[in-house]
Amino acid sequence: MELMMIIYILTFIVFALIAYSVMQLRLAGLNVKDFWSFIQANQMLDKLYAFSKRYEKMSPQEQIVFLMEAEKVFDAFEKVPKMIWEEEYEKYTDVLNTYKDIKVLRWASN
């Protein structure tokens, strides 16, 4: 009986924390879906940052994939206030600069 009571209390606490988190996101003006896509884009930003260091050695197919993934990351980051991702600003600008360079190279080659 006591074990069931502890399980119910812990379950209630978990749901209360989730509800509080969702409420805080909504008060910040974010949707949960947008915030979740930001989290995923943040992980992708780390991978793109590593690729951005060697963009000159990428094949044309790799450049296309890089451009498509970078656009997804940029879209997700635009939906979130900048104060949330201030720590990632340097990586973001490096990826953005590489994105621009690849766009220019592809435009010049056409």
C-alpha positions in Angstrom: 0.0 0.0 0.0 2.8 2.4 0.9 4.6 1.5 -2.3 1.6 2.4 -4.4 1.3 5.7 -2.6 4.9 6.6 -3.3 4.5 5.7 -6.9 1.4 7.9 -7.2 3.2 10.8 -5.5 6.2 10.4 -7.8 4.0 10.2 -10.9 2.2 13.4 -9.8 5.5 15.2 -9.3 6.7 14.2 -12.7 3.5 15.4 -14.4 3.6 18.6 -12.3 7.2 19.3 -13.5 6.2 18.7 -17.1 3.2 21.0 -16.8 5.4 23.7 -15.2 8.0 23.4 -18.0 5.3 23.7 -20.7 3.9 26.7 -18.8 7.3 28.4 -18.7 7.8 27.8 -22.4 4.4 29.3 -23.2 5.2 32.3 -21.0 8.4 32.8 -22.9 6.3 32.9 -26.1 7.4 29.5 -27.4 5.6 26.4 -28.6 6.7 23.1 -27.3 7.2 21.9 -30.8 9.4 24.9 -31.7 11.5 24.3 -28.6 11.9 20.6 -29.4 12.9 21.4 -33.0 15.4 23.9 -31.5 16.9 21.2 -29.3 17.3 18.9 -32.3 18.7 21.7 -34.5 21.2 22.5 -31.7 22.5 19.0 -32.0 22.7 19.3 -35.8 24.5 22.6 -35.4 27.3 20.8 -33.7 27.7 18.4 -36.6 27.4 21.1 -39.2 30.0 23.1 -37.3 32.5 20.2 -37.7 31.7 20.0 -41.4 32.0 23.8 -41.8 35.7 23.5 -41.0 36.3 21.4 -44.1 33.7 22.7 -46.6 36.3 23.3 -49.3 37.0 19.5 -49.5 33.3 18.6 -49.7 31.9 17.0 -52.8 29.0 18.7 -54.6 26.6 16.2 -53.1 27.9 16.9 -49.6 27.6 20.6 -50.1 23.9 20.2 -51.1 23.3 18.1 -48.0 25.1 20.7 -45.9 23.0 23.5 -47.4 19.7 21.7 -46.8 20.6 20.8 -43.2 21.9 24.3 -42.5 18.6 25.8 -43.7 16.7 23.5 -41.3 18.9 24.7 -38.5 18.5 28.3 -39.4 14.7 27.9 -39.5 14.6 26.3 -36.0 16.9 29.0 -34.5 14.8 31.8 -35.9 11.7 30.6 -34.0 13.6 30.8 -30.6 14.6 34.1 -28.9 18.3 34.8 -29.3 18.9 35.0 -25.6 18.3 31.2 -25.4 21.1 30.4 -27.9 23.7 33.1 -27.1 26.2 30.3 -26.2 25.9 28.8 -29.6 26.2 32.1 -31.5 29.8 31.5 -32.6 29.0 28.1 -34.1 25.9 29.5 -35.7 27.8 32.4 -37.4 30.6 29.9 -38.6 28.0 27.7 -40.1 26.2 30.7 -41.6 29.4 32.0 -43.1 30.2 28.5 -44.6 26.6 28.4 -45.9 27.1 31.7 -47.7 30.5 30.7 -49.1 29.1 27.4 -50.5 26.2 29.3 -52.0 28.6 31.8 -53.7 30.8 28.9 -54.9 27.8 27.1 -56.4 26.4 30.2 -57.9 29.8 31.1 -59.5 30.2 27.6 -60.9 26.8 27.8 -62.6 
